[in-house]
Amino acid sequence: MRIYKFGGASVKDADGVRNVTKVLKTMGTQNLGIVVSAMGKTTNALEAVIASYESNDNSYLKLIDHLQEQHLEIIEDLEKNADGVEDGWVVRFRESDIKKDLKAIVESLKGEMLRNKSRNYSFLYDQVVSHGELMSTKIVAAYLNSCDIPVVWKDARQLIMTDNKYRDATVDWEHTEEQIQKECNEELFITQGFIGSDENGFTTTLGREGSDYTAAILAYSLNASEVTIWKDVPGVLNADPRVFHDTVLLQQIPYDEAIELAFYGASVIHPKTLQPLQEKSIPLNVKSFIDPKADGSTITSSESLVPTTPCFIVRKNMVFLRIASRDFSFIGEKSISKIFDELSENKIQVGLLQNSAISFSLCVEDKYAKLEELLDGLQKDFKVSHVSGVSLYTIRHYAGDTIQEMEDGKDVLLKQRTQETLQLVVRE
């Protein structure tokens, strides 16, 4: 069994859906599970729906209708080739059937919101945004079946069992493995990334970029031979080409190295994806859906990075905190415990930390907009200063010249160096 994951960029429009079909025709469809994300910017659109709803603005229903129209346009574009020949195979896509499925999903979404009585934003978020993946997989499945690629649609909420920590759910591995092995017996199936369900049947999500994690969960549970994540880049690069020049394709990456890169914020791979794959030595390929035959990158149990080169990661819009005791006492274990309790309570992710006898410095990401609550909590016991809008630069396998290049012309607030990793907090 192989697992393929296609992200939102790969199915953002009708041409993208057609290209998924081409990739499958090129690479083969035998013993394959497919994970698909929401189309294009659908998740962002659904977040806007929630924001409108939370503001007691009934225009959220119009936003849902607009989103439905966007998906209908993709369906109608796909239907143009019905009963025609496209790149050598017959297409028999009938929009009427898939339109019924799409309408049912949209009605389910509106019903969720009209019936909602919960004041828990994270709960509502998961019930709403999950509909993006449901819509995309229904459309892709219908199109694949019309192209003589017989695929079975699976509801990921019946496969991946989690706790009720909405927006960042923890997988119940034993129950999940049992469900996946029971339900995923077909030679070719398709399911949604990012979503699962709790013990009460409510939808949960696995956190940002959770579709990669879904692919890893399926692979682990089915003892897959490999996972391939299809992207619009040639593989894993040593740096983000939008920020750094002269990037290098990493052909082979050890699991531990990839986990380190993900931990420090490399955006190509979800941080939670790699550990279950490493546990069973399942290789993870990152390949281009534009050029599927190209080698791409492979993350596996190799001993070293190929080629050996510095790797650069930058995380923007971070917050730099400096925390000190109010009575000039040392920052010891008890103080650090209080600090991390506040960080955990407010779902603040730490990118760097450094402590001295009388202060504790942190660079954090406020992805849930909880900074003010964090500061309020910390200021009860500590003196706290903060700088918003900083960038955190990380260099793995740095050399002397790369350090100088990174520091030149920057206002460096904090520098931390270990044997393999250099980190800089920079005020841009």
N, C-alpha and C positions, 0 to 999 in steps of 0.2 A: 504494500500500500504506500502510495505517495500522497503528500498533502501540498496543494497549491493555494497560495493566498494572493488575491487581487485587491489592491487598495482602491480608494475612491477615484484617484487620478486615472486609473486604468479602465474605469467604467463610467466616466463622467458624461458621456454622450453616446449616441448610436454607433458612431465609428469606434469608440472604445469597446463597446459590447461586441461588435463584429471582430475587433482585433483579438479579444479574448478567445473567440471561436477559432481564429487563425492559429493562435498559440497552442491551443489544445489539439488542433489538427496536426500541427507541426511536431509536437512533443509526445502525442499519444494520450489516450484517455483510459487505458486499462488500469484497473485497481487504483483509482484516484478519488480523493476527497478535495473539494474546492471550497474555499472560504472567501466570501466577497464582502467588502465594506459598502457603506452607503455611497450613492453616486455623487461624485464631485463635492460640492459644498453643501450637501443636504443636511449634514449634522449642524452646520452653522445656521442654516435656515430654520431648523427645528429649535435651536437655542433661541432664535429671535421670536419664534412662536411662544416659547415659555416666558420670555421677558415681557411680551405683550400681555399674556394671560396674567402674569404676576402683577402687572400694573392696572388690572381690572379694565383692560382695553379689549373690547369685543372684536377688534380688527384681527385678532389672532386667528379667527375662523377664515378670514380672507387670505391670510398668509398661508394657511393650510391648503386652501383652494388653489392658490398660486403654485404651491409646491406640487400639487396633483397635476396641474397643467404642464409643468415642466417635465414630469415623468410621462405624461401622455404624449408630449411632443417627441420624446425618445421612442416610445412605442410606435407612433405613426411613422417615424423615420425608418425604423426597422421593418415595418410592414410594407414599405415601398418595394422591397425585393421579394415579396411573396410570390411563390411559384416561379421564381426566376432562378438563374444559375449564378452563383457568386463564388468566384475562385474555385470552381470545379465541383461544388456540391450543391444539391438542390435545397432551396430555402422554402419552407412552407409555414411561414409565420402568420398566424391569424390574430389580429389585434383584439378581436371581440372577446376572446377567452381571457386574455391577460388583463384587459380593461376591467373585467368583473372582479378579478383578484385585487387589482389596484384600488378599485372603489371600496371593496370590503376592508382593506387595510386603512384607507383614509377614514371610513366611517368608524372603525375601531379607535383610531386616534382621536377623533372628535368626541367619541363617547367617553374615552378615558378622561378627557379634560372636563367635559360637562359633568361627569359624575364625581370628579375628584373632590375630596373633603380634607385631604392631608395638607398640613402646613409645612411639611418637610420638603424643602426644595429638592434635595438630592433624590428623594423617592419619586417626585413628579418628573424630574429630569430623566430618570431611567425609563419610566413608563412611556415618555414621549419620544425621546431620541431614537429608541430602538426601532421605531417604525421606518426609519431610513433604510436600515439593513433588510427589513422585511420586504420593502418595495423593490430594492435593487435585486435581491436574489430571486424574487418571483419573475422579474423581467428577464434576467440573464438565463434562468432555468428554462423559461418558455422559448427563448430564442435558440438555446442550445438544442432543445428537443426538436425544434423546427429544422435544424441543420443536421439531422440524423446523428445527433450526439445524445443518446438517451440518458438523461440525468434525473435522479430522484431528489426532490426538494425536501430538506429536513429543517425542522424548527430547532434552532440552537437552544431555545429555552427548555426543550425536552432532553437535551444532551448534557448541558453544562450546569451543574448544581453548585450553588454558592451560599454564602451567608447573606445577611441583609444589610451589609455595609454598602449602601447604594452609592453609585458613581465610582467605587473602587472595591468591588466585591472580592472576597477570598474564596477560592475554589475548594469545594468538598471533593477531594481527589478520589476517594474510595467510591462514593456514589456516582461521580461523574464517569469514572472509568467503566463502571458497571453499565451505566446507561449507554455510553458510546459503543461499547462492544456489543450490546444487545440490539441497538437501533441501526448501526452503520454497517450493514452486511452487503450492501449493493456494490457492484463493480465501479459505479460512478455516482457520487452524490454531491450535492451543493448545500451549503448552510451559511448562516450569517456569522460574521465576525463580531467581537465586541460585547455580545449579549449572553446572558444566562438567566437563571431564575432561582429564587430562594425557596425555602421549604413551604411557604404559603402560596407559591405559584406566581408571585409578583416578579416582574422583570427586573433584572439587575444588569449593570454594565461592569466591565473589567478594568476600567481606567483608560486614560488617554492612549491612543494607538493600540487598543486592546485586540484588534483583529489579528495582529501577529501572534499574540498570546493564545488566541483561539486555535490558530493553526498548530501551535506547539502542544496544546492540550489534546487535540485530536491525535497528533502524531504519537505522543506519549501513550495514550490510551490504546491505540491500535498497533503499537510497535512498528511504526512506519519506517520505511527504508530511508526516506529523506523528506525534507520540507523545502519548498521553493517559494520565496517571496518575490513577486513580480512588480517591478517599479519602473519609473521613467528615467532611471539612471543606470549606468552600466554595471553597477555593483556597489560595494562598500568602498568609498573613497577615504583617503587619509584626512580629508577636511571638506567642509561645505564649500563647493565651488562658487556660491553666491557671496562668500565672505573672503575666501583665500584664493590666490592664484596658483597655477601650476600644480593642481591636485594629482594624486597618484591612485590608481586602482589597486586595492589590496586583494590579491588573488587568493591568499589562504590566511585564515585568522584562527588561532587557537581559541577554544571556548573561553578560557579564563581571560584572555586579552579582550575578546568581544564583550564579555560581561563588564570588564573594567570600562571600556569605551561607552557602553550603554549607561553604566552607573554615572559617569561623568557628564552624560547628556547628549551623546551622539544620537541623532534623530533617526537614523536609518533603521534601527532595531529597537523594539520595545524592551525595557530592562528585564521584565519578567519572562520573556520568551525563551531565553537561552538555558536556564537552569534545568527545566524538565528534559530538554533535548540532550544536554550534557549527561544527565543521569543515565540515559539509555544509548549514548553515543550515536545519536541521530544527526546526520549532517544537515546544516541549514545553508541553502543556496540563496543568494541574492542576485537576481538576473533582470535584464532589461526586457520588458514586454515589446519594445520596439525591435529588438534584435535577439529573439529567443535562442538562437543557436550559439550566440557568443558565450564565452566561458563564465563571465561574471565573477562573483566571489563565493568562496565556500568557508563556512565556519565549522571546524571539526576538531578532533583531538590531536591536531598537529602540535609540534613542540615550539614552533617559532612563527613569527609574522613573516609573510612573503608578499612583497619585498620588505626588508627591514628599513623602516623610514619613520620619522616623527609623525605623530597623528595630532591634529589640532581640532579642538572643540570650543565653540563659543556659545554661551547661553546669555541672551539679552534680557533686559527688563527684570533683573534680579534686585534684591534688597540687601544692603550691607548693614548689619547690626553690630553695635558694640555694647556689651552689657557689663556693668560693674556693680559691686555690692554698695549699698547705701552707707554702710558704716566702715568702709575701707578694709573689711576683713577679706580673707582669701576666698577665691571662687573654688570651693571644694566639691566633693561628691554630692553633698546635699543640695547645694546651689545648682549644680549641673542637672541633677535629677528634676528640680523644679522647672528649669528652663526647658528640658525636653518634654516634660508633661504638657507645658503650654504649647510647644511646637506640635505635639501629637494631637492635642485637643483641637487645634485650629488647622490641621491638615497642611502644615507648612513643610515643604521639602527642603532639606539642607543640602547645599552643593559643596560647601567648604566650612570647616570649623577650625578654630585655633584658640587655645587658652593659655593665659599666663597666670601668675599668682593672684592678680587683682582684677583681671578682665577676661571676658569671653567674647570672641569675635565670630560672626557667622555670616555667610552669604546664602540667602534663601530664596526660594521661588514661591510667590504668593498666587498660585494658580486658582485658588478658590476665593480670592478677594477677602481674606480674613486677616489682613495685616493689622488693621486698627484694633481688632479684638485681641490679637496677639500682644500688641504693644500695651493695651490696657491691662492685660493679665500680668505681663512682666513688670510693669511699672509699680505694681503693688509691693514688690520686694527688691527691685533693682533700679539703678540708674541706667537708662537706655537711650542711646542715640542711634539714628538710622539715616541711611542715604538710599533713596529709591533710584531706579533707572540705571543701575550699574550693570556692567557686563562681567561675566566670569569666564576667563580664558583658561583652558587646560591643554597642556602639551604632554602627551605620552612619548617616552623615548626621546626626550629633548637632548639637544647638543648645545654647546656654548654659543654658537652663532644664532641659533633659533631663539635663545633667551633674549639676546640683545635686540633682535628684530622685533620680538613681541613687546618689549618694554619701550622702545623708541617712540617718543612723542605722546606717551600715554600718562595719565594721572593715576598712578598705581596706589591704591589704598591699602592693599595687603598682598604679600607674596609668600607662598608656601612651597617648599621643595622637598620631595623625597627622592629616593634613588632612581625611580622611573618616571615620576610625574612632577610637573611644575604647574602651579595654579596662580593666577593673577586676578585680583579684583580691581577693576578699572572703572573710573568715572569717565564716561564718554563725553 
